[in-house]
């Protein structure tokens, strides 16, 4: 705009100078032309109008550009402020994280130290417990061996007990059968008390009483009494008594056709084994 104005002024000055210094005189017989001043004024007005319009357009363009620049500057200022704020927050967060990292590193080192101490302590305790376990395992093994031995002895004694109960049942059955036969055939003998030293009951009698030592019962009698030591019963008699030490029971039931070999007992503690009422539950 300013350049156009300057060019226009220079053009006007050039035209005015040419008009003032011109020495040429031309006479033309023609119709009178327009007034040059009026024409120049019109041109001036047109140019001024154009110049004013251009100036307004330039000012409007300048204002719009300035407004855009102001908006950009304002936006940039806001972004800078926000960026500065974010930068401050990030710096503060970085410092916080750095402090927390150092704290975590210290805690990890402390935990590692505690872990090593704990492992060392528990290893020592484990060794002590292992040292305590080894003799206990030895004792347990010996106890197991002892239990197995006792179990074998128990099974052996249980077998002996079972056999003795079977024999007791057999003797009870024989006694009951003998009593039934004696009851049906009559009593030929008599009932006597305890006899010692060679006493005998003969003739099919029944002896119920105390201990008989060294005596014999013959003739199919039944003896129920105390201890019998060294005695023998023959001729089909059945004897049920207390303890038998070194004695034997031989013969068979009268008319029953049952004969058994002599059985010896290793101990003298087989007392009251098949006495009346004892062992009845197992026999039944």
Rosetta blueprint (number, residue, H / E / L):
1 X L
2 X H
3 X H
4 X H
5 X H
6 X H
7 X H
8 X H
9 X H
10 X H
11 X H
12 X H
13 X H
14 X H
15 X H
16 X H
17 X H
18 X H
19 X H
20 X H
21 X H
22 X L
23 X L
24 X L
25 X L
26 X L
27 X L
28 X L
29 X L
30 X L
31 X L
32 X L
33 X L
34 X L
35 X L
36 X H
37 X H
38 X H
39 X H
40 X H
41 X H
42 X H
43 X H
44 X H
45 X H
46 X H
47 X H
48 X H
49 X H
50 X H
51 X H
52 X H
53 X H
54 X H
55 X H
56 X H
57 X H
58 X H
59 X H
60 X H
61 X H
62 X H
63 X H
64 X H
65 X H
66 X H
67 X H
68 X H
69 X H
70 X H
71 X H
72 X H
73 X H
74 X H
75 X H
76 X H
77 X H
78 X H
79 X H
80 X H
81 X H
82 X H
83 X H
84 X H
85 X H
86 X H
87 X H
88 X H
89 X H
90 X H
91 X H
92 X H
93 X H
94 X H
95 X H
96 X H
97 X H
98 X H
99 X H
100 X H
101 X H
102 X H
103 X H
104 X H
105 X H
106 X H
107 X H
108 X H
109 X H
110 X H
111 X H
112 X H
113 X H
114 X H
115 X H
116 X H
117 X H
118 X H
119 X H
120 X H
121 X H
122 X H
123 X H
124 X H
125 X H
126 X H
127 X H
128 X H
129 X H
130 X H
131 X H
132 X H
133 X H
134 X H
135 X H
136 X H
137 X H
138 X H
139 X H
140 X H
141 X H
142 X H
143 X H
144 X H
145 X H
146 X H
147 X H
148 X H
149 X H
150 X H
151 X H
152 X H
153 X H
154 X H
155 X H
156 X H
157 X H
158 X H
159 X H
160 X H
161 X H
162 X H
163 X H
164 X H
165 X H
166 X H
167 X H
168 X H
169 X H
170 X H
171 X H
172 X H
173 X H
174 X H
175 X H
176 X H
177 X H
178 X H
179 X H
180 X H
181 X H
182 X H
183 X H
184 X H
185 X H
186 X L
187 X L
188 X L
189 X L
190 X L
191 X L
192 X L
193 X L
194 X L
195 X L
196 X E
197 X L
198 X L
199 X L
200 X E
201 X E
202 X L
203 X L
204 X L
205 X L
206 X E
207 X E
208 X E
209 X L
210 X L
211 X L
212 X E
213 X E
214 X L
215 X L
216 X E
217 X E
218 X L
219 X L
220 X L
221 X L
222 X E
223 X E
224 X E
225 X L
226 X L
227 X L
228 X E
229 X E
230 X L
231 X L
232 X E
233 X E
234 X L
235 X L
236 X L
237 X L
238 X E
239 X E
240 X E
241 X L
242 X L
243 X L
244 X E
245 X E
246 X L
247 X L
248 X L
249 X L
250 X L
251 X L
252 X E
253 X L
254 X L
255 X L
256 X L
257 X L
258 X L
259 X E
260 X L
261 X L
262 X L
263 X L
264 X L
265 X L
266 X L
267 X L
268 X L
269 X L
270 X L
271 X L
272 X L
273 X L
274 X L
275 X L
276 X L
277 X L
278 X L
279 X L
280 X H
281 X H
282 X H
283 X H
284 X L
